[in-house]
Amino acid sequence: MRFMKSRIEAFEDEDDPLSGVANLFDVAMIFAVGLLVVTMMHFSLTELLTTEDVTIVKNPGEEKMEVVIKNGTEIERLNMTEETVTTRGRKIATLYTTPEGATVYVEEER
């Protein structure tokens, strides 16, 4: 019996052959995340990684213009069309710019 016990202890001391594969998976995941961050930095889109609000206009003034709006963690894509929408409303405020470059928002009286 003594021989059996030492043989079982010897198997417990050996490394699992699949543990190396798990380590390779971890390295691949770290590499993929790093590649994603570098790509975002290259295209100047690092704002998409933070929680700040961002609006990006792709192809401004062209037929295939697209607006990407990020509010917190929610991202919304708007595709522009030639369709015109008409509606009714009332004026609630006026926006002025001063010669110094400041913006003044004046609400209308109701």
DSSP file (Angstrom, degrees, kcal/mol; ACC not computed):
  #  RESIDUE AA STRUCTURE BP1 BP2  ACC     N-H-->O    O-->H-N    N-H-->O    O-->H-N    TCO  KAPPA ALPHA  PHI   PSI    X-CA   Y-CA   Z-CA
    1    1 A M     >        0   0    0      0, 0.0     4,-1.9     0, 0.0     3,-0.2   0.000 360.0 360.0 360.0 -32.7    0.0    0.0    0.0
    2    2 A R  H  >  +     0   0    0      1,-0.2     4,-1.8     2,-0.2     5,-0.2   0.872 360.0  55.0 -60.0 -37.4    2.8    2.4    0.7
    3    3 A F  H  > S+     0   0    0      1,-0.2     4,-1.6     2,-0.2    -1,-0.2   0.894 106.6  51.1 -63.2 -41.0    3.8    2.3   -3.0
    4    4 A M  H  > S+     0   0    0     -3,-0.2     4,-2.1     1,-0.2    -1,-0.2   0.890 107.8  52.3 -64.0 -41.7    0.3    3.3   -4.1
    5    5 A K  H  X S+     0   0    0     -4,-1.9     4,-2.1     1,-0.2    -1,-0.2   0.915 109.9  46.9 -65.6 -43.1    0.2    6.3   -1.8
    6    6 A S  H  X S+     0   0    0     -4,-1.8     4,-1.6     1,-0.2    -1,-0.2   0.834 110.6  54.2 -68.3 -31.3    3.5    7.7   -3.0
    7    7 A R  H  X S+     0   0    0     -4,-1.6     4,-1.6     2,-0.2    -1,-0.2   0.899 108.6  48.2 -69.1 -39.9    2.4    7.2   -6.6
    8    8 A I  H  X S+     0   0    0     -4,-2.1     4,-1.8     1,-0.2    -2,-0.2   0.905 110.8  51.3 -65.8 -41.5   -0.8    9.2   -6.0
    9    9 A E  H  X S+     0   0    0     -4,-2.1     4,-1.3     1,-0.2    -1,-0.2   0.851 106.2  55.7 -63.6 -33.6    1.2   12.0   -4.4
   10   10 A A  H  X S+     0   0    0     -4,-1.6     4,-0.8     1,-0.2    -1,-0.2   0.891 106.7  49.6 -66.2 -39.4    3.5   12.0   -7.4
   11   11 A F  H  < S+     0   0    0     -4,-1.6     3,-0.5     1,-0.2    -1,-0.2   0.865 107.8  54.3 -66.9 -35.4    0.5   12.6   -9.7
   12   12 A E  H  < S+     0   0    0     -4,-1.8    -1,-0.2     1,-0.2    -2,-0.2   0.816 105.3  53.8 -67.9 -29.7   -0.8   15.4   -7.5
   13   13 A D  H  < S+     0   0    0     -4,-1.3    -1,-0.2    -5,-0.1    -2,-0.2   0.719  89.8  95.1 -78.0 -21.4    2.6   17.2   -7.7
   14   14 A E  S  < S-     0   0    0     -4,-0.8     2,-0.1    -3,-0.5    -3,-0.0  -0.379  81.5-110.3 -72.1 149.4    2.7   17.2  -11.5
   15   15 A D        -     0   0    0      1,-0.1    -1,-0.1    -2,-0.1    -2,-0.1  -0.462  31.0-106.8 -77.1 150.7    1.4   20.3  -13.4
   16   16 A D    >   -     0   0    0      1,-0.1     3,-1.4    -2,-0.1     4,-0.4  -0.649  22.5-141.6 -74.5 127.2   -1.8   20.1  -15.4
   17   17 A P  T 3  S+     0   0    0      0, 0.0     3,-0.5     0, 0.0     4,-0.4   0.752  99.2  56.6 -65.7 -22.2   -0.9   20.1  -19.1
   18   18 A L  T 3> S+     0   0    0      1,-0.2     4,-1.8     2,-0.2     3,-0.2   0.568  84.0  82.1 -85.1  -8.2   -3.9   22.3  -20.0
   19   19 A S  H <> S+     0   0    0     -3,-1.4     4,-1.7     1,-0.2    -1,-0.2   0.841  88.1  56.1 -65.4 -30.6   -2.8   25.1  -17.6
   20   20 A G  H  > S+     0   0    0     -3,-0.5     4,-1.9    -4,-0.4    -1,-0.2   0.860 104.6  52.4 -66.0 -36.0   -0.4   26.3  -20.3
   21   21 A V  H  > S+     0   0    0     -4,-0.4     4,-2.0    -3,-0.2    -2,-0.2   0.896 107.2  52.1 -67.5 -40.2   -3.2   26.7  -22.7
   22   22 A A  H  X S+     0   0    0     -4,-1.8     4,-2.0     1,-0.2    -1,-0.2   0.892 108.7  51.1 -62.4 -39.5   -5.2   28.7  -20.2
   23   23 A N  H  X S+     0   0    0     -4,-1.7     4,-2.1     1,-0.2    -1,-0.2   0.889 108.0  52.2 -65.6 -38.5   -2.2   31.0  -19.8
   24   24 A L  H  X S+     0   0    0     -4,-1.9     4,-2.3     2,-0.2    -2,-0.2   0.881 107.6  52.5 -64.1 -37.7   -2.0   31.4  -23.6
   25   25 A F  H  X S+     0   0    0     -4,-2.0     4,-2.3     2,-0.2    -2,-0.2   0.915 108.4  50.5 -63.2 -43.1   -5.7   32.4  -23.7
   26   26 A D  H  X S+     0   0    0     -4,-2.0     4,-2.2     1,-0.2    -2,-0.2   0.916 111.1  48.5 -60.4 -43.9   -5.0   35.1  -21.0
   27   27 A V  H  X S+     0   0    0     -4,-2.1     4,-2.3     1,-0.2    -1,-0.2   0.903 110.6  51.2 -64.0 -41.2   -2.1   36.5  -23.0
   28   28 A A  H  X S+     0   0    0     -4,-2.3     4,-2.3     2,-0.2    -1,-0.2   0.890 109.5  50.1 -64.7 -39.0   -4.2   36.5  -26.2
   29   29 A M  H  X S+     0   0    0     -4,-2.3     4,-2.3     2,-0.2     5,-0.2   0.914 111.0  48.5 -65.8 -42.7   -7.0   38.4  -24.4
   30   30 A I  H  X S+     0   0    0     -4,-2.2     4,-2.2     1,-0.2    -2,-0.2   0.902 112.0  50.1 -63.2 -41.1   -4.6   41.0  -23.1
   31   31 A F  H  X S+     0   0    0     -4,-2.3     4,-2.4     2,-0.2    -2,-0.2   0.908 110.2  50.2 -62.9 -42.8   -3.1   41.4  -26.6
   32   32 A A  H  X S+     0   0    0     -4,-2.3     4,-2.1     2,-0.2    -2,-0.2   0.908 111.4  47.3 -64.6 -43.0   -6.6   41.9  -28.1
   33   33 A V  H  X S+     0   0    0     -4,-2.3     4,-2.3     2,-0.2    -1,-0.2   0.908 112.5  50.2 -65.4 -41.5   -7.6   44.5  -25.6
   34   34 A G  H  X S+     0   0    0     -4,-2.2     4,-2.4     1,-0.2    -2,-0.2   0.899 109.7  50.5 -62.0 -41.1   -4.3   46.3  -26.2
   35   35 A L  H  X S+     0   0    0     -4,-2.4     4,-2.2     2,-0.2    -1,-0.2   0.882 109.4  51.7 -64.4 -38.9   -4.8   46.2  -29.9
   36   36 A L  H  X S+     0   0    0     -4,-2.1     4,-2.3     2,-0.2    -2,-0.2   0.920 110.6  47.6 -62.6 -44.8   -8.3   47.7  -29.5
   37   37 A V  H  X S+     0   0    0     -4,-2.3     4,-2.1     2,-0.2    -2,-0.2   0.911 112.1  49.2 -64.6 -42.9   -7.0   50.6  -27.4
   38   38 A V  H  X S+     0   0    0     -4,-2.4     4,-2.2     2,-0.2    -1,-0.2   0.898 111.3  50.0 -64.2 -40.3   -4.2   51.3  -29.8
   39   39 A T  H  X S+     0   0    0     -4,-2.2     4,-1.9     2,-0.2    -2,-0.2   0.912 110.3  49.5 -64.1 -42.9   -6.6   51.3  -32.8
   40   40 A M  H  <>S+     0   0    0     -4,-2.3     5,-3.1     1,-0.2     6,-0.3   0.882 111.7  49.3 -63.9 -37.8   -9.0   53.7  -30.9
   41   41 A M  H ><5S+     0   0    0     -4,-2.1     3,-1.2     3,-0.2    -1,-0.2   0.887 107.9  54.4 -67.8 -38.3   -6.0   56.0  -30.2
   42   42 A H  H 3<5S+     0   0    0     -4,-2.2    -2,-0.2     1,-0.3    -1,-0.2   0.888 112.8  41.8 -63.3 -39.7   -4.9   55.9  -33.8
   43   43 A F  T 3<5S-     0   0    0     -4,-1.9    -1,-0.3    -5,-0.1    -2,-0.2   0.268 114.2-117.5 -91.7  11.8   -8.4   57.0  -35.0
   44   44 A S  T < 5S+     0   0    0     -3,-1.2    -3,-0.2     1,-0.1     3,-0.2   0.884  76.9 127.1  55.2  45.1   -8.7   59.6  -32.2
   45   45 A L    > < +     0   0    0     -5,-3.1     3,-1.5    -6,-0.1     4,-0.3  -0.045  18.2 122.5-117.4  29.2  -11.7   57.9  -30.7
   46   46 A T  G >   +     0   0    0     -6,-0.3     3,-1.4     1,-0.3     4,-0.4   0.709  62.8  73.9 -66.9 -18.0  -10.5   57.5  -27.1
   47   47 A E  G >  S+     0   0    0      1,-0.3     3,-1.0    -3,-0.2    -1,-0.3   0.794  85.6  65.1 -63.6 -26.5  -13.6   59.4  -25.9
   48   48 A L  G <  S+     0   0    0     -3,-1.5    -1,-0.3     1,-0.2    -2,-0.2   0.685  95.7  57.9 -70.0 -16.4  -15.6   56.3  -26.6
   49   49 A L  G <  S+     0   0    0     -3,-1.4    -1,-0.2    -4,-0.3    -2,-0.2   0.621 102.8  63.0 -86.8 -13.7  -13.7   54.5  -23.9
   50   50 A T  S <  S-     0   0    0     -3,-1.0    -3,-0.0    -4,-0.4     0, 0.0  -0.399  89.6-113.7-101.8-178.7  -14.7   57.0  -21.2
   51   51 A T  S    S+     0   0    0     -2,-0.1    21,-0.4     2,-0.1     2,-0.1   0.362  75.7 116.9 -97.5   5.0  -18.1   57.9  -19.8
   52   52 A E  S    S-     0   0    0     -5,-0.2     2,-0.3    19,-0.1    -2,-0.1  -0.409  74.1-104.0 -73.8 152.5  -18.1   61.5  -21.2
   53   53 A D        +     0   0    0     18,-0.1     2,-0.3    -2,-0.1    18,-0.2  -0.579  44.9 179.6 -78.8 135.1  -20.7   62.5  -23.7
   54   54 A V  E     -A   70   0A   0     16,-2.0    16,-3.5    -2,-0.3     2,-0.4  -0.991  20.5-163.6-139.3 142.4  -19.5   62.7  -27.3
   55   55 A T  E     -A   69   0A   0     -2,-0.3     2,-0.4    14,-0.2    14,-0.2  -0.996  13.1-171.8-125.3 125.5  -21.0   63.5  -30.7
   56   56 A I  E     -A   68   0A   0     12,-3.1    12,-3.3    -2,-0.4     2,-0.6  -0.963   9.7-156.6-119.7 130.9  -19.0   62.5  -33.8
   57   57 A V  E     -A   67   0A   0     -2,-0.4     2,-0.4    10,-0.2    10,-0.2  -0.938  10.2-161.8-108.0 118.5  -20.0   63.6  -37.4
   58   58 A K  E    S+A   66   0A   0      8,-3.5     8,-2.4    -2,-0.6    -2,-0.0  -0.844  72.3   0.2-100.5 136.1  -18.7   61.3  -40.1
   59   59 A N  S >  S-     0   0    0     -2,-0.4     3,-1.7     6,-0.2    -1,-0.2   0.945  86.6-149.1  55.2  57.4  -18.5   62.6  -43.7
   60   60 A P  T 3  S+     0   0    0      0, 0.0    -1,-0.1     0, 0.0     3,-0.1  -0.317  73.2   6.7 -62.9 134.4  -20.0   66.1  -42.9
   61   61 A G  T 3  S+     0   0    0      1,-0.3     2,-0.2     2,-0.1    -2,-0.1   0.404 105.2 113.8  79.0  -1.4  -22.0   67.7  -45.7
   62   62 A E  S X  S-     0   0    0     -3,-1.7     3,-1.2     1,-0.1    -1,-0.3  -0.482  81.3-106.1 -98.3 171.3  -21.9   64.6  -47.9
   63   63 A E  T 3  S+     0   0    0      1,-0.3    -1,-0.1    -2,-0.2    -2,-0.1   0.855 119.0  47.8 -64.2 -35.9  -24.7   62.3  -49.0
   64   64 A K  T 3  S+     0   0    0     15,-0.1    -1,-0.3    -4,-0.1     2,-0.1  -0.145  80.6 155.7 -99.0  38.2  -23.6   59.5  -46.6
   65   65 A M    <   -     0   0    0     -3,-1.2    15,-2.0    14,-0.1     2,-0.4  -0.386  19.7-171.4 -66.8 141.8  -23.2   61.7  -43.6
   66   66 A E  E     -AB  58  79A   0     -8,-2.4    -8,-3.5    13,-0.2     2,-0.5  -0.998  13.8-153.3-139.1 139.4  -23.5   59.9  -40.3
   67   67 A V  E     -AB  57  78A   0     11,-2.8    11,-3.1    -2,-0.4     2,-0.5  -0.963   5.9-162.8-116.5 127.4  -23.8   61.2  -36.7
   68   68 A V  E     -AB  56  77A   0    -12,-3.3   -12,-3.1    -2,-0.5     2,-0.5  -0.951   9.1-169.9-110.4 121.0  -22.6   59.1  -33.7
   69   69 A I  E     -AB  55  76A   0      7,-3.1     7,-3.0    -2,-0.5     2,-0.5  -0.947   4.5-169.6-115.9 126.7  -23.9   60.2  -30.3
   70   70 A K  E     +AB  54  75A   0    -16,-3.5   -16,-2.0    -2,-0.5     2,-0.6  -0.962   6.0 178.9-118.6 116.4  -22.6   58.7  -27.1
   71   71 A N  E >   - B   0  74A   0      3,-2.5     3,-2.2    -2,-0.5     2,-0.6  -0.943  68.2 -51.8-114.7 107.1  -24.4   59.6  -23.9
   72   72 A G  T 3  S-     0   0    0     -2,-0.6   -18,-0.0   -21,-0.4   -22,-0.0  -0.529 123.5 -20.5  66.0-113.6  -22.7   57.8  -20.9
   73   73 A T  T 3  S+     0   0    0     -2,-0.6     2,-0.5    -3,-0.0    -1,-0.3   0.374 117.6  98.2-107.0   2.2  -22.5   54.2  -22.0
   74   74 A E  E <   -B   71   0A   0     -3,-2.2    -3,-2.5     2,-0.0     2,-0.4  -0.810  54.0-165.5 -97.5 127.7  -25.2   54.3  -24.7
   75   75 A I  E     -B   70   0A   0     -2,-0.5     2,-0.4    -5,-0.2    -5,-0.2  -0.946   5.5-174.7-115.7 131.0  -24.1   54.8  -28.3
   76   76 A E  E     -B   69   0A   0     -7,-3.0    -7,-3.1    -2,-0.4     2,-0.5  -0.985  11.1-152.7-128.4 134.5  -26.6   55.8  -31.0
   77   77 A R  E     -B   68   0A   0     -2,-0.4     2,-0.5    -9,-0.2    -9,-0.2  -0.908   8.4-166.8-107.3 131.3  -26.0   56.1  -34.8
   78   78 A L  E     -B   67   0A   0    -11,-3.1   -11,-2.8    -2,-0.5     2,-0.5  -0.976   5.8-156.6-118.5 123.5  -28.0   58.5  -36.9
   79   79 A N  E     -B   66   0A   0     -2,-0.5   -13,-0.2   -13,-0.2     2,-0.2  -0.856  20.0-129.1 -97.3 131.9  -27.9   58.2  -40.7
   80   80 A M        -     0   0    0    -15,-2.0     2,-0.3    -2,-0.5   -15,-0.0  -0.534  27.4-175.0 -81.2 145.1  -28.9   61.4  -42.6
   81   81 A T        -     0   0    0      2,-0.2   -17,-0.0    -2,-0.2    -1,-0.0  -0.817  38.3-115.1-130.0 171.6  -31.5   61.3  -45.3
   82   82 A E  S    S+     0   0    0     -2,-0.3     2,-0.1     2,-0.1    -2,-0.0   0.465  76.0 121.8 -84.6  -2.7  -32.9   63.8  -47.8
   83   83 A E        -     0   0    0      1,-0.1     2,-0.4     2,-0.0    -2,-0.2  -0.378  53.6-146.5 -66.5 136.2  -36.3   63.6  -46.1
   84   84 A T        -     0   0    0     -2,-0.1     2,-0.4     2,-0.0    -2,-0.1  -0.885   8.6-159.9-107.4 135.6  -37.7   66.9  -44.8
   85   85 A V        -     0   0    0     -2,-0.4     2,-0.4     2,-0.0    -2,-0.0  -0.948   4.0-165.6-116.1 132.8  -39.8   67.1  -41.7
   86   86 A T        +     0   0    0     -2,-0.4     2,-0.3     2,-0.0    -2,-0.0  -0.920  17.2 156.2-116.7 146.5  -42.1   70.0  -40.9
   87   87 A T        -     0   0    0     -2,-0.4     2,-0.3     2,-0.0    -2,-0.0  -0.925  34.8-111.4-153.9 174.3  -43.6   70.7  -37.5
   88   88 A R        +     0   0    0     -2,-0.3     2,-0.3     2,-0.0    -2,-0.0  -0.853  42.7 138.6-114.6 153.0  -45.1   73.5  -35.4
   89   89 A G        -     0   0    0     -2,-0.3     2,-0.4     2,-0.0    -2,-0.0  -0.958  40.6-106.9-170.0-175.8  -43.7   75.0  -32.3
   90   90 A R        -     0   0    0     -2,-0.3     2,-0.3     0, 0.0    -2,-0.0  -0.962  35.1-103.1-131.7 151.7  -43.0   78.1  -30.4
   91   91 A K        +     0   0    0     -2,-0.4     3,-0.1     1,-0.2    16,-0.0  -0.547  37.2 171.3 -73.5 128.5  -39.9   80.1  -29.7
   92   92 A I        +     0   0    0     -2,-0.3    16,-2.7     1,-0.3     2,-0.3   0.590  60.3   2.4-113.8 -15.8  -38.6   79.5  -26.1
   93   93 A A  E     -C  107   0B   0     14,-0.3     2,-0.4     2,-0.0    -1,-0.3  -0.988  54.7-134.8-162.7 166.0  -35.2   81.2  -26.2
   94   94 A T  E     -C  106   0B   0     12,-2.9    12,-3.2    -2,-0.3     2,-0.5  -0.982  16.2-148.8-128.6 142.1  -32.7   83.2  -28.2
   95   95 A L  E     -C  105   0B   0     -2,-0.4     2,-0.3    10,-0.2    10,-0.2  -0.956  17.5-177.1-115.7 125.0  -28.9   82.5  -28.4
   96   96 A Y  E     -C  104   0B   0      8,-3.1     8,-3.4    -2,-0.5     2,-0.4  -0.875  15.4-148.5-119.2 150.9  -26.5   85.4  -28.9
   97   97 A T  E     -C  103   0B   0     -2,-0.3     6,-0.2     6,-0.2    -2,-0.0  -0.968  15.8-141.4-116.3 139.5  -22.7   85.5  -29.3
   98   98 A T    >   -     0   0    0      4,-2.6     3,-1.9    -2,-0.4     0, 0.0  -0.510  28.4-107.1 -91.6 163.1  -20.7   88.5  -28.0
   99   99 A P  T 3  S+     0   0    0      0, 0.0    -1,-0.1     0, 0.0    -2,-0.0   0.779 120.8  60.4 -60.3 -25.0  -17.6   90.0  -29.8
  100  100 A E  T 3  S-     0   0    0      2,-0.1    -3,-0.0     1,-0.0     0, 0.0   0.597 123.0-105.5 -78.1  -9.9  -15.4   88.4  -27.2
  101  101 A G  S <  S+     0   0    0     -3,-1.9     2,-0.1     1,-0.3    -1,-0.0   0.441  74.5 137.1 101.3   0.9  -16.7   84.9  -28.2
  102  102 A A        -     0   0    0      1,-0.0    -4,-2.6    -5,-0.0     2,-0.4  -0.443  47.8-133.5 -78.3 156.3  -19.0   84.3  -25.2
  103  103 A T  E     -C   97   0B   0     -6,-0.2     2,-0.5    -2,-0.1    -6,-0.2  -0.940  15.4-162.4-113.2 131.9  -22.5   82.8  -25.7
  104  104 A V  E     -C   96   0B   0     -8,-3.4    -8,-3.1    -2,-0.4     2,-0.6  -0.964   2.9-158.8-118.6 127.3  -25.6   84.3  -24.1
  105  105 A Y  E     -C   95   0B   0     -2,-0.5     2,-0.5   -10,-0.2   -10,-0.2  -0.923  10.0-172.6-107.0 118.7  -28.8   82.3  -23.8
  106  106 A V  E     -C   94   0B   0    -12,-3.2   -12,-2.9    -2,-0.6     2,-0.2  -0.955  13.6-144.4-118.0 117.4  -31.9   84.4  -23.2
  107  107 A E  E     -C   93   0B   0     -2,-0.5   -14,-0.3   -14,-0.3     2,-0.2  -0.530  19.9-119.6 -78.5 145.9  -35.2   82.7  -22.5
  108  108 A E        -     0   0    0    -16,-2.7     2,-0.2    -2,-0.2    -1,-0.1  -0.527  28.9-108.0 -80.3 150.9  -38.4   84.2  -23.9
  109  109 A E              0   0    0     -2,-0.2    -1,-0.1     1,-0.1   -16,-0.0  -0.583 360.0 360.0 -76.9 142.4  -41.2   85.3  -21.5
  110  110 A R              0   0    0     -2,-0.2    -1,-0.1   -18,-0.0    -2,-0.0   0.442 360.0 360.0 -94.2 360.0  -44.2   83.0  -21.5
